[in-house]
Amino acid sequence: MLPENPSLQLTTSSDRFDGSEKTGMALVGVGLVGLLAALFGAGSNAPAVALVISMGGLTLGSGLLFRAYLKRPAGVDNNGVWFSAATARGMAGWILGIVFTGFYIVLYWAPSNLEHLIRMTDPLSSALRGQAADRWFLYGFFYTVAVLIMGARMIVKYRDNRYQILRTISVMFFQLGFAFLLPGLLLMLNEPEYYFSYFWPLKYDYLWPGSISFFSSASSLGVFMVFWGAVMFFLATPVLTYFFGKRWYCSWVCGCGGLAETAGDPFRHLSDKSLTSWKIERWMVHSVLVFIVVTTGLLWGNSATAGAWLGGMSGAFSRTYGFFIGLVFAGVVGVGFYPIMGTRVWCRFGCPMAAVLGLLQKYFSRFRITTNGGQCISCGNCSTYCEMGIDVRWYAQRGQNIVRSSCVGCGVCATVCPRGVLKLENGPMQGRYNGPILIHHDAVSVQLDDAWIRSRPLLPSTQEDLPVLTDADFDTLR
């Protein structure tokens, strides 16, 4: 029997949005119009008003829209991400990619076009730093607002998962406190601007001779900054990575990872999971690490010989790295391509800090993701939502621990698993590399360590380049 007043409408009814959501969309629209108006000079006589209208509209409107998650049952809701034009490389996604990329291009190479937007943030810059805003303050402000707003979305969306809530709060805290407020307060106190949550080689110039000389000669606090950077990279990084893997930094502290985990969450499923992508990733990320290590070594050698090594060419090395890696790769491609290539393009293919942490995680860490292959139903959620392009399901089906240098330990694979197959663990290094648990029609055989070496089965053709290492393999590599 047909319901009363049946409808043959083929489009989605607008009634699916309630009053608060419609109000939220209207406020977001007001905020975007306010930004656009400020870009063209409207509100120049009242920058504080323009800032409040634009940021207030975006913040309040986003908050009302995020309330929609509270109307749904607790649990990760990714419904429709492969059918939305914004999150499935549709027209809206390409437009977003062009807008993000265009903003970085203008910011880096034509900042004069952002002059009115920069002036809009003058009141905030004066209050925080005691000086007028510049393009980098504008960028840091937009960056921080994006992490905070989309971080609130993450907390509401993953409200039933304690791990996701805690790490989201962590990246919001470090971005707001260590990457935005603290550097501004240092300038207010006439101290060098310093980002305590970034270390060499990600902040590539922090170990260069010129930077160390500048900080050391600035003040006693500058000397502490040099000491802090050295201790964090040479001591804290290997120790923390040994106990917790690279997740302590990439998913809990780093601003690049913070933006990817919050603003980039709607696009995490777009990462390339192919074997070809994985091969390119290994070569590119380690090549960038070699590039920055060589550049740093050449700069120190040239400084020690008073320019006898390279003369003025040392500056060319540093400028080349800063342009191609620091600007083009990390900014234009790394963030601008979120809606097209996923959120961790920079982290996968270019970040030298990720390369260092990955090597430590693979060969000198207690971290692994354990799998219970007997419970896996091969739904593929884990692989789909892995932003680092790891085919998690391949490991889960075999009951094999996931020990990959690229894994940032975000835990989303375990969060979206409907069967509880995956678990993030910090256990003893012995037995960390295990063979697959092979399930036969009448028995279950577990091949581990030496037994795995003696009777290693032939891997599928698509995985032949992914050898499964054991403790014995690890010992021979060392």
N, C-alpha and C positions, 0 to 999 in steps of 0.2 A: 504494500500500500504506500502511495506517495505521501510524503509529509504535507501538511497544510501549507499553502503558498510556496510550492516548489520553485526553485530558481535554476535556470539553465545557464547562469553566468559562468564564463570560462576564465575570467580574471580574478585576482585575489581581492576580496572585499576590503575596503579601508576600515571596516568596523573591527578588524583585528587589532587596531591600535586604540587604547583607551585614552581618556582625556589627558592624563598625566604624560603619556608618551607623545601625544600630539603637541602638548605644551613644550615638552623637551625638545622636539624637533624644531619648533618655532624659535626657541631660545638659542639652539645651536645655529640656526639660520641668522638670527640677530648678531651672534658673535662673529660669524664669518663675514657678514656684511660690514660689521664694525671694523674688522681687520682690513678688508678691502678698501673701505673708505679711508682708514688711517694710512694705507699704502699710498694713496693719491693725495694725501695732505689734509684731509678733513680732520678736524680736531687738533690741529697744530697749536692752537691757542689754549687748548685745555687738554694736554696729554694725559693727565691723570684720569679725566672723565672717559677719554677714548680707551684707555687701558682697562678701566673697570667695566665698561660696556662690552668690549670684545671678549675679554677673558672671563668676565662674569657670565655672559651668555653661554659661552662654550662650556664652562664648568657646571653651572646649574642645569643646563639643558642635557649634558651628558649624564649627570646624576639621575635625572628623571628617566632617561632612557635605560640606564642600567638597572633601574628598579624592576624592569620587565623580567630579569632573571629570578627575582624573588617570587614571582607568580608561578614559576615552574618548579617541579620537584627538584630536590637537591641532587646534584650529579652534573657531570660535564655535558653541556648541551652544545653540540656543534652542528645542529640540524641545518641543512641547506647551504653549507659552505661551498659545496661543489656545484651549486645551482645559482649562486649569487653572482651578479656581474662584477661586484667589487672584489670578491674573494676567489673567483674562479677564472681569472685572466680575461674577464669580459671587458666591455667598453669602459665601464666605470673603473675597473682595475687599471687599465692602461692610462686612463686620464689621471688617476691618482699617482701612478708611477711617473708620468710626465710632470705633474705638479711638484712632487717631492724632488725629482731630479733637477727640475728647473730652479727650485728654490736654492739648492746647493750650488748650482752653477752661478746664479746671481750673487749669492753670499760670498763665494770665493773670488770671483773675477769681475763682478760689476756691482760692488756693494753700494755705490752711490744711488742706485735705484731703490734701495731700502732705507734711504735717509729718513723718510717720514715715519716709518715703523720704528727705527732706532730711536728717534726723538720721542716717540710715544712711551718708551721705557725709561726715559730720563728720570722721572720722579723716583722710580724704584731703584735705579742705579745710584742716584744721589744718596738715598737713604741707606743703601747697603754698602756702597763702595766709596762714597764721598766724592764722586766725580761723574761726569756725563757718561751716558751709555755709548758703546761702540758696537760694531757688528757682532763681535764675539759675545758680548753680554746679551744681545738680542737672541743669538743662537742658543746660548746656554739657558736663557729664560724659556724659550719655546721648547727646548729639549726637556727641561725639567717639568714643565707643565704637561707635556705629552706623557712622560713617565708617571706622573702623579694621577692624572685623569684616567689613563688606561690601566694603571695599577689598581685603582679603585674598581674598575671593571673586572680585573683578574680576581680580586678578592671576593667579589660578589659571585662571579661565575664559578669559581672553585671553592666555594664557601664550605663544602663538606670535606675538604682535603687539607689537613693541618700543614703538611709539607709545603704545598703551593702557597698557602696564605703566608707562612713565615718567610719564605724566600722572596715573595713579592714585597712584603713590608721591608725586607732587608734592602733590596735594590732601590726602593723608593727612598729609604733613609739615607743610603750612601750617595744617591744622586742629589737629593736636596741638601744634605748637610755637608758632605765632603767635596762634591763637585760643583756646587753652586753657592751656598751661603759662606762656607769657610774661605774659599779663594777671594770672595768679595770683601769679607771682613779683614783679611790680610792686607788688601790694598788700602782699606780705610785706615789701618794702623801703619801705613807706609812701609809695609813689608813686601817681599816679593810674592807675586801671585803663584800659588802652588796647589796642585791637585793631589791630595794625599791618597786617593783611591786608584791612582794610575802609576805604574812603574815601568822602567825599561824592561823589555824592548817595545811595549805598546806605546808608552810615552817616550818615543825614541830618543829625544834630545836630552833626557834627564841624566844620562851618563856621558854626554859629550863634554869635551874639555871646556868649551865656552860656557855651557850652562853651569857646570860645577864651579868654574871660576866666578861666574856672576853670583850664584847663590852664596858661595863661601865668603865673598867680599862684601855682601850686602849687609849682613848682621849675624848675630849669634844664632838667631832663629833660622837663617839661611843655611848655616853650617848643619843645624839639626835636620833640615830638609834633605841635604845631601846624604847625611847619615841614615835617615829614614828610608830613602829610596834604595840605598845599597843593602840595608838590612832586610827590607821587604823582598827584594829580588833574590839575593844570594842566600839568605837564611830562612825567612818565613815561607817563601814560595815552595822550596823543596820539602820542608817539614809539613806544612799544611796539606800539600798535595799527596804526600805519603799517607796521611791519615784519612783524607776526605776526597782525594781525586781532584780534578780540575774544577769541580762544581763549586768549591769554596769561593772561587773568584769569578768564574764565567757566569754562574747563575745566582750569585749572592751579593757580589760587590761591584763588578765591572759596569760602567755606564753604558758601554756598547751592548753588552748582554742585557742590561736592564731595559733599554729601549726595545730590543728584539723580543724580550719576554712579555712586555706590556703592550706597547703600541703595535708590535708585530704579531701578537698572538692570533689575530684573525687570518694571518697569511702563513702560518707555520706549516700547513700541509702542502705548500707549493714547492718545498725543497725537492731537488732532484735526487731520486733514490737509485739511479742506475750505477752499474759497475764502472762505466766510463767516467762518470762524475767523480766517483771515489778515487780513481786513478789520477785524474786531473787535480783533485784536492790535495793529495799527498805531495805531488810535485810542486804545486804553487805555494802552499803554506810554508813548506820548508825552504823553498827558494827565497821567499821574502825574509825568513829568519836569517838565512845565510847573508842576504843583502845587507840587513841592518847590522849583523855582527861584523862583516867586512868593513862596512862604512864606519862603524864605531872604532874599529881597530886602526883604520887608516887615519882617522881624525886624531887619535891619541898618538900614533906614530909621528904624524906630521907636527903635532904640538910639541912632542918631546925633542924633535930635531929642529925646532924653530923654523919649520916650513921647508926644510931641506928635502923632504920626501916628495911632496906634491906641490908645494907652493900654494898658489891660489886655487888649484884644482880640488883641494879638500872641500872647499865651499861648494863646488859643483856637485860633488857626491852627496852632500847633505841636502842641497836644494833638489836634486833629482829624486831622492827618496821622499822628501817632504811633499813634492808635487804629485808623483805617480802613486805613492802608497798612502801618504797621510791625507791628501786631498781627494784625488780621483777615486782611489779604491775604497778607502774607509768611508768617505762621505757620499760622493755622487753615486757610486755603484752600491756600496754597502747598505745605505738606507734608501736611496732613491728607487732601488729595484725591489723593495719589499713586496709590492703587489704582483710582481712578475716572477721572481726567482725565490721567493721565501725570505725569511727574516735573518738568516745567519750566513749570508753570502760572504761578508767580511770575516766573520769568525771561522768559517770553514776554509776559505781559500786564501785569506790574506793576513790574518792577525798573527804576528810573531809571538805574542804572549801565549796565544792558544797553542802554537806549535811547541813552545817550551813546556807548557803544562801538559800537553798531550804526550810528549815523550816521557815525561816523569810518570804520568798516569799509567801508561802502557807497561813500563818496565820497573817502576819503583813506587808502587802505590798499593794500598789495601782495598781500594774501591773496586767494586764490580757490580753488575746487575745480574742477579741470579734468576734462573727461569725454571718453571715447573712445566715441562713439556707435556706431561700427562693431562694437564688441565687446559692446554691451548686448543682453541676451536678454530684457529686460523682466520679470525675475522679481519685481521690486517689493520686494526685501529692503531696499534703500536707503531707500525712502519709509516702509516699515513701521517700521523701527527708528530713524527720525529723531525724536528727542525734541522737537524744535522745530517739528514739524508741517510741514516743508518737503516738497513733492512732488518729491523728488530725481529720481525716475525720469523725470519730464517733461523735465527738463534733460538727463539722460543719453541719452534716446532721440534727442534733437536734436543731441547732441554739443556742447552749449552750456555755457560756464563757469557755475558757480554762484556768484553774488555777491549774497548776501542779507544784509540787516542783522541778521536774527534768528539766522543760523548761528553757533553757538558753537565750531565747529571741533573737536568731540569726535572726529571721524574714524570713528565707528561705521559710517556709510554705506559708507565705503571698506573697512572691516574685514569687513563681512558680504557685500560684493559678491563673487560667485564667479568673476568674469571680470576683475577688476582694472581696471574701467572708470573708477573715480574716484581722484583723487589730490589731496592737499592741497598747495598750492604757494604760495610767496612769490616772485612774479615782478614784472617791470616793470608799471607801471600802464597803459602804452600797450597797447591791445588786450585789456585785461582784460574789457571787455564785448564779447563776440563774438556774432555772429548764429549761427543754427543751421547745422549741416552737413547739407544736404539730400541724401538718398540716393535717386536715381532708378533706374529699371530698367536703364538702360544707362550711367549716369555718376554721378559724385559731384561736386556743386558746393558750394563753400565760400563763404558770403557773410559778409564781414567789413567793419566800419567803413563807409566811404562806399558801397560796393556794397550793403551791407545797407540803408542808408537809401534808395537809389534803387529797389530792388526788394524792398521789405519784403512778405512774404506775409501773407495774412490769418490771424490767429491763430485757433485753435479757440475756439468760443464760451465754453467754460469758462475760458479763459485770457486773454480779451480785456482783463482788468484787470491783466495782468501784462506790461507792455511790456518788451521787451528793449532796454536802453540800450547805446549805443556811446560811443566816446570823444567823438565830435562832440556827442552828446546830453549827455554829462557837462559839456562845455565850455559849452554853452548854459545849463545849470542853474546854473553858477557865475556 
